[in-house]
Amino acid sequence: MADRVTVIGWDGSPLSGAARSALGAATLVAGAAHHLQLPEVPRGAEHVRLGSVSLAARRIARHRGTAVVFADGDPGFFGVVRALRAPEHGLEVEVVPAVSALAAAFARAGMPWDDAQLVVANSRTLRRAVNVCRAHTKVGVLTSPGAGPAELALLLGPVHRTFVICEALGTSSEEVTVLTSDKVADHTWRDPNVVIVVGGSQQGASPPPGTADAQPGEAAAGAGGAAHGRTNMGHQGGGWLAAQSPGYPPPTRGWALPHSFYAPQDPASGRVQPPRAGESAQLRAGQLARLGPRVGDLVWDIGSGSGALAVEAARFGAAVIAVDRDDGACARTADAGRRFGVQLDIVQGEAPQILEDLPEPDVVRVGGGGVRTVTAVAERRPGRIVAHAVTRDEAEAIGRALAEGGYAVECALLQSVQLDTDEWVESERAVVFLLAGVRN
């Protein structure tokens, strides 16, 4: 086993004294070609071209001597430190950090990045990285060959974003380019590069009336801080939690919110229009629980109606494409997305035909279109599908379509009764079948 392993981060700036000292004692140096060409690397040491970190770690573990491993940027941030510290290698490492490539990219762009989502795009994660770019207004992307700016832009399709592309950061050939996403694929980009993807509606929009939760202690804390002359740097910066907007947490707490949060008012009476059979909050709760939308997922919401499920799936961090044939429903869904400050891609058209050109989904809610739509969705092989039915015959037909499509099927009959708590009388009743399919 190596006597000592030092991991040196390199950001193009001169090496620190600690880094030079470690290199002076090194009998093995691992890194990319440009690292091994640095004048401080001892010529007499064994040189290992770093490709697979796991393979390099096994080689280092067998080495008798002192090893140094180079990595671009901060090696503890999506870097080699995690792989080297894996229990199977038994290595203890010292780290000489540098500025991460993402930190440098945001600095070049003059943008704060504590509210950004940070992802790695490679052949395995590219589609999920694109979904994060769909769902969030600011994303930093560490790219790789074959999963670079052009591929990100092509997979985003009609979703409009602005790309800040930073090539060869920290070198004499560094270049920063700003383009809209529709122009990115027209260019050839040098590796390595880092991409900042920004755009979409801003988070933290005003909540629907009457939905905001009070934040305990905020007013008192603010007044107390001012009275005692303290400076709250976090408050001045606008945020306190990484990868969240400055206004986090949002004013509305919870999910499966009441139908009234999303439903339009009747123009004549001023009352909220009652939910249809497939729009009750209780059914939505069951559907969301079965779908389990999460960051990196793409959700199809077919028959979006009021936009309630689309909004709540997006609030879990997923990218959402909401589909409805009715232009009024599309408008209501867009309005709900704006009010809750989430990103929704809204497509108007008739299912299942309109689904043909949509990107591959991870989970799908079929709120309209019947058996034909369920069958068409199952052919796309998402991980999970949920649907509902009003009658048992319809439930059996949807269940058969899911089973024939290769899904394990669950069906439950949900009955919910909403009570008016002023008079304690029944105000709403919903009876519906919930069907869920998990891909075999």
MIMAR-984325 format. One record per residue (C-alpha): residue in three letters; x, y, z. Coordinates in steps of 0.05 Angstrom, whole numbers, plus 5000, padded with zeros to 4 digits. Last residue first. Layout:
% residues N
ALAXYZ;...
% end
This chain:
% residues 440
ASN416748924705;ARG414649654699;VAL410449894757;GLY403150034741;ALA398250424784;LEU390750444780;LEU386350884825;PHE378950744820;VAL374351324836;VAL368951544885;ALA368652284901;ARG363952654948;GLU363853404961;SER360253875009;GLU357853395063;VAL355353755125;TRP359153995185;GLU355854685181;ASP362055115185;THR366654515173;ASP363854375104;LEU365753655096;GLN369353315039;VAL367852585028;SER372952114996;GLN372251434966;LEU378151094934;LEU377650404901;ALA384650114894;CYS388249784836;GLU395449544830;VAL398449284766;ALA405248984751;TYR407049264683;GLY409148924618;GLY404549264568;GLU399548704572;ALA398948844647;LEU397849594635;ALA392649474581;ARG389148964625;GLY388849454684;ILE386049994638;ALA380449524615;GLU379049294686;ALA378550014711;GLU373750194654;ASP369249614672;ARG369549804745;THR367150504731;VAL370251194744;ALA377351024724;HIS384151304744;ALA391151274716;VAL398251194742;ILE404350964703;ARG411250794730;GLY418250654702;PRO416650924633;ARG416550404577;ARG414550814515;GLU409750264495;ALA406250344562;VAL404451064542;ALA401050834478;THR397050314516;VAL394950814570;THR392951304515;ARG388550794479;VAL385550564545;GLY382851244564;GLY385151924537;GLY385152314602;GLY388752364669;VAL394451904649;ARG400052044699;VAL406851844673;VAL413651674703;ASP420651684674;PRO418652004608;GLU422351964540;PRO422152614502;LEU415652814467;ASP414852704392;GLU409752134394;LEU405752404452;ILE401252854410;GLN397952254378;PRO395851934444;ALA393252424464;GLU390353044431;GLY394253694433;GLN396754274473;VAL403654204503;ILE405854564567;ASP412954534592;LEU412454714666;GLN417655074709;VAL415455234780;GLY413955894815;PHE407455694848;ARG403556254816;ARG407056174749;GLY405755424747;ALA398455524765;ASP397756024708;ALA400855544658;THR396154994681;ARG390155454675;ALA392355654604;CYS393254934583;ALA386354764612;GLY383255334572;ASP386855094509;ASP383654414516;ARG387553824487;ASP391853754548;VAL399153564560;ALA403553784618;ILE410953634610;VAL414353634677;ALA421553644701;ALA422053384772;GLY424053784833;PHE418553564882;ARG415154234867;ALA414854014794;ALA410653404813;GLU406153884852;VAL405254354794;ALA403653804744;LEU398853474793;ALA394854114802;GLY395054364730;SER387554514729;GLY386453994675;SER393153644661;GLY390153124615;ILE396752764606;ASP401852944660;TRP408452694634;VAL413952704686;LEU421452754670;ASP425752544728;GLY432452854748;VAL429953104815;ARG424252674840;PRO417152444822;GLY414651864866;LEU409451604817;ARG405551184868;ALA405451734921;LEU403752264870;GLN397851854846;GLY395351714916;ALA395652444935;ARG392352644870;LEU386552174886;GLN385652504954;ALA386153204924;SER380453054878;GLU381653174804;GLY379652534769;ALA372252554786;ARG371753294766;PRO373053814818;PRO367954344837;GLN368555044807;VAL370655534860;ARG365156034876;GLY364656734846;SER357356574828;ALA357256814756;PRO364656774736;ASP365556094769;GLN372356114802;PRO378255744773;ALA381055124808;TYR388255084832;PHE388355234906;SER380955044911;HIS382754324895;PRO385954264963;LEU393454144965;ALA396053444951;TRP402753744975;GLY405154115036;ARG407454815053;THR406055445013;PRO410656045028;PRO416655734993;PRO422555545037;TYR426655835005;GLY426356554981;PRO433656584960;SER432455994912;GLN435155324933;ALA441554954913;ALA445055144978;LEU440855365038;TRP441156055071;GLY439056565019;GLY438357305005;GLY445657515010;GLN443758055060;HIS439957525100;GLY445957065101;MET450457645122;ASN446257805183;THR449758405214;ARG448458485288;GLY446859165317;HIS442958895376;ALA436459225356;ALA437359025283;GLY438358295301;GLY432458305348;ALA427958605295;GLY429858075244;ALA429357505294;ALA422557745317;ALA419957795246;GLU422657105227;GLY420656755291;PRO415756265261;GLN415056305185;ALA407656435171;ASP404755955119;ALA402156235054;THR395955925022;GLY390756465033;PRO391456764963;PRO395456344915;PRO402956414926;SER407056994898;ALA412856734857;GLY418756434893;GLN422356154833;GLN423556574771;SER420656364704;GLY425356014656;GLY432656154642;VAL439655934659;VAL444355384638;ILE451655454660;VAL456254994622;VAL463254754639;ASN468354534587;PRO473854024579;ASP473653934522;ARG472954414463;TRP466154594433;THR463854544361;HIS458255024343;ASP451354984312;ALA448754574371;VAL448955194415;LYS444455644372;ASP437555414397;SER440055434469;THR441456184469;LEU448756354469;VAL454056634516;THR461356434504;VAL467256424552;GLU474156244527;GLU480455984562;SER486355874514;SER491656094564;THR488955594614;GLY484755664677;LEU478255464644;ALA479155084578;GLU472155254553;CYS466655614592;ILE459755584560;VAL454356044586;PHE447955764558;THR441256134557;ARG434955714558;HIS428855594515;VAL425354914519;PRO424054744446;GLY429054164446;LEU432454084513;LEU435653454484;LEU439053844429;ALA441654374477;LEU444753864525;GLU447953484468;ALA450954114439;PRO453654354507;GLY457053694524;ALA455152974537;GLY459252624483;PRO465752814516;SER464353034588;THR460553614620;LEU460353904689;VAL453754274688;GLY451654864730;VAL444154964732;LYS439955594742;THR432455644728;HIS430554934746;ALA426054394717;ARG428454354645;CYS435754394665;VAL434553834716;ASN431453434660;VAL437653544617;ALA442053264673;ARG437452654676;ARG438352534602;LEU445952614606;THR447052164666;ARG449951524636;SER453651814577;ASN456152394620;ALA453253024649;VAL455053194722;VAL450153644759;LEU449954274802;GLN443254604817;ALA444455344828;ASP442255764888;ASP449255844918;TRP451656034849;PRO452156784847;MET453557044776;GLY459357444747;ALA459756974687;ARG467256864699;ALA465656744773;PHE460256244755;ALA465255864713;ALA470755884766;ALA466055614819;LEU463955064770;ALA471154884754;SER472654814828;VAL477855284858;ALA483654874885;PRO484454374941;VAL490754034969;VAL487753384996;GLU490952865040;VAL488752155028;GLU487851515067;LEU487350905022;GLY484150245039;HIS482350094967;GLU476049694981;PRO473550225030;ALA472750764977;ARG477151354995;LEU480351394926;ALA473451404892;ARG470851964936;VAL477252374929;VAL477152324853;GLY472252894839;PHE464953094841;PHE467453624890;GLY473153344933;PRO478153414876;ASP476854174872;GLY478954394802;ASP482353904755;ALA485153284789;PHE492353074802;VAL494152454843;VAL500652414883;ALA503551774910;THR509051624960;GLY512250934961;ARG510450204953;HIS504950184901;ARG499449654907;ALA494250154932;ILE496350634876;ARG494850114823;ARG488149964854;ALA486550704857;ALA488550784783;LEU483750234763;SER478250564803;VAL479851254775;SER478950994704;GLY483051444659;LEU488951774695;ARG495451684658;VAL500251404710;HIS507351664714;GLU512551314757;ALA517151824788;GLY523952004757;ARG521252584717;PRO518752934779;VAL512453344764;GLU513954084778;PRO514754244704;LEU507454064690;GLN506953554633;LEU503753024678;HIS497953494692;HIS496553624618;ALA496452874604;ALA491352734658;GLY493752514727;ALA497552014768;VAL504352134799;LEU508351574832;THR514951634872;ALA512852304901;ALA517252684950;GLY518053314909;LEU510853274887;ALA508353314958;SER512753924972;ARG510354264908;ALA503154164928;ALA504254424998;GLY507955034971;SER502155194926;LEU502055054851;PRO501455644805;SER494355764778;GLY491155334724;ASP485755044769;TRP489354434796;GLY487154024855;ILE492553594886;VAL490852924918;THR496352674965;VAL497051934978;ARG501951695031;ASP505651045045;ALA502450704985;MET500050005000;
% end
